[in-house]
Amino acid sequence: MATLTLKDVPPKLHSALRKRAEKNRRSLNQEVLFCLERIAGVTKSEGDARREWLQASEQGLMAVWNNPEDDVYNDLLKK
């Protein structure tokens, strides 16, 4: 990956980015990359990413839940 160095960042901008990073539980570097990606249109929207995450989670849960070979509930009913 490439490295980018920013010089002469105004103190107010630096402070705002640091506060935003803290709020979003990101490092300052991650926050700056997130902002740049959004501006450049490189990443998906947060809503799209959330939907994909939820869909993948649901598929994983359903694979575990609908597994007849490991049906603990039915095993308990047999006892």
N, C-alpha and C positions, 0 to 999 in steps of 0.2 A: 504494500500500500504506500501511497505517496504521503509525504509530510508537508504540512503547510504551516508557516510561521506568520503570525499576525503581529505587526508593529504599530506602536502609537495608538493603541486601543483607548478611547476616551474612558476616564474613570467611571462615568455614569453608565456607559454601555457595559463595561466589565462587571460593575456591581449588579446591574439588571440581569445579565446572563448568569452570574453566580447565584442570585436569588432564584431565578427560574430553574436552574439546574437542581438546586436544593429542593425546591418544591416538587419537582418531577423525579426526585431520587436518581439523578444522573450526575456523572462527573461533569465538570465544566467542558471538557473536550467532547463528551457525548452530546451535551446540550447544543454546543456550537454546530456539531455535525448534523444533529437533528434539524436545527433551524435552516442550515444550508441546504439539506436534502429537500425540505419542504419548499423552500424558495425556488430551487432548481427543478422541482417537479420530479425528482428521482424516485421517491418512495410513494407507497400507497397511503391513502388517508388513514387516520387512526380507526375510523369506523370500519373500513375494509379489513384492516389488520385484525381488529377485534372479532369481526364475523368469521374470518378464516380460523382464528384461534378457537372460537367457540365450536365451530363445525368439526375441527380436528379433535377437540376434547370430547365432543359428543360421540364421534365415531369410535374413539378409544374406549369410552365408557360402555358403549353398546356392545363392543366386541367382548368385553369382560362380562357384562351383565347377561348377554344372550349366549353364554357358553354352556351347553348341556353337559359337557364332559366335567365341568367343575361347578355343579349346581349344589351348593351347600344347603340351600333351603330345602330342596327335595330330599337330600340325604338326611336332614334333621326330621323331616316328616315320616320317613321310613322307620325311624327308631322308636 
